Amino acid sequence: MGTNRALEATPIVVDGIMFFTSTWSRVYAVEAKTGKTIWKFDPEVPGEWARKACCDIVNRGVAVYEGKVFFASLDGRLFSLNADTGEKIWEVDTITDRSRAYTITGAPRAAKGKVFIGNGGAEYGVRGYVTAYDPETGKQVWRFFTVPGDPSLGFEDPAMEMAAKTWKGTNWWEFGGGGTVWNSIVYDPDFNKSI
């Protein structure tokens, strides 16, 4: 792995191939029986990004779906790789505001024709959200904010308007809001919902 730092990823094994991530959002595919590396992919996260990560340069894993491996990098990009070769299929920027210390350390989830990813950085005043992307193209399908934003820009939905009424003080939106969904996104197939 080329690191003596923490590995926090939960590996996924598909057809005898183990997929996992290590520090700096590097992805590996290895033979589960032998440990032989089949391929690795390095998204080349800029080193200065470590200053924005509250809890080290860890990554918590991948999603494997329809012959593709999906993962997010510490600097907020979501990737699709060919599961057989590790070749990049697409890459998208998931961050809404590059002036804030957004990060991603969590693993994406994939189900029902969508790839879901949240974000990290609540310790530094970012606004949380979950976004769904098309697994074929990387195009954003929808985004759900978990806390309200600047009221002068309008609210994304009635729930955010209602939530904003519970926040006290003036200009609270300038300090972020928290509510980041940095891991453990779950898909419930019985109700067809991501939670």
C-alpha positions as CSV (number, residue, x, y, z in Angstrom):
1,M,0.0,0.0,0.0
2,G,3.0,2.3,0.3
3,T,1.8,3.8,3.6
4,N,2.2,3.4,7.3
5,R,-0.9,5.5,8.0
6,A,-4.4,4.3,8.9
7,L,-6.4,2.1,6.6
8,E,-10.1,2.5,7.4
9,A,-11.7,1.0,4.3
10,T,-14.1,-1.9,4.4
11,P,-13.1,-4.2,1.5
12,I,-15.6,-5.5,-1.1
13,V,-15.0,-8.9,-2.7
14,V,-16.6,-9.6,-6.1
15,D,-15.9,-12.8,-8.1
16,G,-12.7,-13.4,-6.1
17,I,-11.3,-9.8,-6.5
18,M,-11.0,-7.6,-3.4
19,F,-11.5,-3.9,-3.9
20,F,-10.4,-1.4,-1.3
21,T,-9.0,2.1,-0.7
22,S,-6.0,3.3,1.3
23,T,-4.7,6.7,2.3
24,W,-4.9,9.6,-0.2
25,S,-7.9,7.9,-1.8
26,R,-5.9,5.3,-3.7
27,V,-7.9,2.3,-4.9
28,Y,-6.6,-1.3,-5.2
29,A,-7.9,-4.5,-6.8
30,V,-6.2,-7.6,-5.6
31,E,-6.7,-11.3,-5.9
32,A,-8.6,-12.2,-2.7
33,K,-6.8,-15.6,-2.4
34,T,-3.2,-14.5,-3.1
35,G,-3.1,-10.8,-2.4
36,K,-1.6,-10.2,-5.8
37,T,-2.3,-6.7,-7.1
38,I,-4.3,-6.7,-10.3
39,W,-4.4,-2.9,-10.6
40,K,-4.2,0.3,-8.5
41,F,-5.5,3.8,-9.2
42,D,-4.1,7.0,-7.7
43,P,-6.4,10.1,-8.1
44,E,-3.4,12.3,-7.2
45,V,-5.0,14.3,-4.4
46,P,-2.9,17.5,-3.9
47,G,-0.8,17.2,-0.7
48,E,-2.0,20.5,0.7
49,W,-5.5,19.0,0.9
50,A,-4.4,17.2,4.1
51,R,-4.9,20.6,5.9
52,K,-8.6,20.4,5.2
53,A,-9.1,16.9,6.5
54,C,-10.0,16.9,10.2
55,C,-9.2,13.2,10.8
56,D,-6.3,12.3,8.6
57,I,-6.1,11.4,4.9
58,V,-8.2,8.2,5.2
59,N,-10.7,6.8,2.8
60,R,-13.4,4.4,3.8
61,G,-14.0,2.4,0.6
62,V,-15.6,1.8,-2.7
63,A,-18.9,0.7,-4.2
64,V,-18.9,-1.9,-6.9
65,Y,-21.8,-1.8,-9.3
66,E,-22.5,-3.1,-12.9
67,G,-18.8,-3.7,-13.7
68,K,-17.6,-0.4,-12.3
69,V,-15.8,0.6,-9.1
70,F,-16.9,4.0,-7.6
71,F,-15.0,5.9,-5.0
72,A,-14.5,9.5,-3.9
73,S,-11.3,11.3,-3.3
74,L,-10.4,13.4,-0.3
75,D,-10.6,16.6,-2.4
76,G,-14.2,15.9,-3.3
77,R,-14.1,14.2,-6.7
78,L,-16.2,11.1,-7.5
79,F,-14.8,8.5,-9.9
80,S,-16.0,5.6,-11.9
81,L,-13.4,3.0,-12.8
82,N,-13.5,-0.1,-15.0
83,A,-13.6,-3.0,-12.4
84,D,-11.5,-5.2,-14.6
85,T,-8.7,-2.8,-15.6
86,G,-8.9,0.1,-13.2
87,E,-9.2,2.5,-16.1
88,K,-11.0,5.8,-15.4
89,I,-14.4,6.0,-17.0
90,W,-15.4,9.4,-15.6
91,E,-14.7,11.9,-12.8
92,V,-16.9,14.6,-11.4
93,D,-16.4,17.4,-8.9
94,T,-19.0,17.0,-6.1
95,I,-18.1,20.1,-4.0
96,T,-20.6,23.0,-4.0
97,D,-18.3,25.7,-2.6
98,R,-14.5,25.4,-3.1
99,S,-13.9,28.3,-0.7
100,R,-14.8,26.1,2.2
101,A,-13.0,23.0,3.6
102,Y,-15.2,20.3,2.1
103,T,-13.7,16.8,2.0
104,I,-14.9,13.3,1.3
105,T,-13.6,10.3,3.3
106,G,-16.7,8.1,3.1
107,A,-17.5,5.3,0.7
108,P,-20.2,5.9,-2.0
109,R,-23.1,3.5,-2.3
110,A,-24.7,2.3,-5.5
111,A,-28.2,1.0,-6.2
112,K,-31.1,1.3,-8.6
113,G,-29.2,3.1,-11.3
114,K,-27.6,5.7,-9.0
115,V,-24.4,6.3,-7.1
116,F,-24.8,8.2,-3.8
117,I,-22.1,10.2,-2.0
118,G,-22.1,12.6,0.9
119,N,-19.4,14.9,2.1
120,G,-17.3,15.8,5.1
121,G,-15.9,18.9,6.7
122,A,-18.6,19.8,9.3
123,E,-15.7,20.6,11.7
124,Y,-14.8,23.5,9.4
125,G,-18.3,24.9,8.8
126,V,-19.4,23.3,5.5
127,R,-23.0,22.5,4.7
128,G,-24.0,18.8,4.5
129,Y,-25.6,17.1,1.5
130,V,-26.1,13.8,-0.3
131,T,-25.9,13.7,-4.1
132,A,-27.0,11.0,-6.5
133,Y,-25.2,10.5,-9.8
134,D,-25.9,8.5,-12.9
135,P,-23.4,5.5,-12.8
136,E,-23.0,5.6,-16.6
137,T,-22.3,9.3,-17.2
138,G,-21.5,10.8,-13.8
139,K,-24.3,13.4,-14.4
140,Q,-25.9,14.7,-11.2
141,V,-29.4,13.3,-10.8
142,W,-30.4,15.0,-7.5
143,R,-28.9,16.7,-4.4
144,F,-30.5,16.8,-0.9
145,F,-29.1,19.3,1.6
146,T,-29.3,18.2,5.2
147,V,-29.3,21.7,6.8
148,P,-30.6,25.1,5.6
149,G,-28.4,27.5,3.7
150,D,-28.5,31.3,3.1
151,P,-32.2,32.3,3.3
152,S,-31.7,35.2,0.9
153,L,-31.1,32.7,-1.8
154,G,-34.3,30.8,-1.2
155,F,-34.8,27.3,0.1
156,E,-34.4,24.1,-1.9
157,D,-37.6,22.7,-0.4
158,P,-40.2,23.4,2.4
159,A,-38.2,21.2,4.9
160,M,-35.2,23.5,4.7
161,E,-37.4,26.6,5.2
162,M,-39.0,25.0,8.3
163,A,-35.5,23.9,9.6
164,A,-34.1,27.5,9.2
165,K,-36.7,28.8,11.6
166,T,-35.1,26.8,14.4
167,W,-31.7,28.3,13.9
168,K,-30.8,31.3,16.1
169,G,-28.7,34.4,15.6
170,T,-27.9,36.5,12.5
171,N,-25.9,35.3,9.5
172,W,-25.7,31.7,10.8
173,W,-25.4,30.5,7.3
174,E,-22.0,32.2,6.9
175,F,-20.5,29.8,9.3
176,G,-21.6,26.7,7.4
177,G,-24.1,24.5,9.1
178,G,-22.7,21.0,9.6
179,G,-24.9,18.0,9.0
180,T,-22.4,16.3,6.7
181,V,-23.2,12.8,5.6
182,W,-19.6,11.4,5.5
183,N,-20.4,7.7,5.8
184,S,-23.0,5.0,6.2
185,I,-25.5,5.9,3.5
186,V,-27.9,3.0,3.3
187,Y,-30.3,1.9,0.6
188,D,-33.5,0.2,1.6
189,P,-34.8,-1.9,-1.4
190,D,-38.1,-2.6,0.2
191,F,-39.0,1.1,0.3
192,N,-36.7,2.1,-2.6
193,K,-35.1,4.8,-0.4
194,S,-31.6,5.9,0.4
195,I,-31.3,6.8,4.1
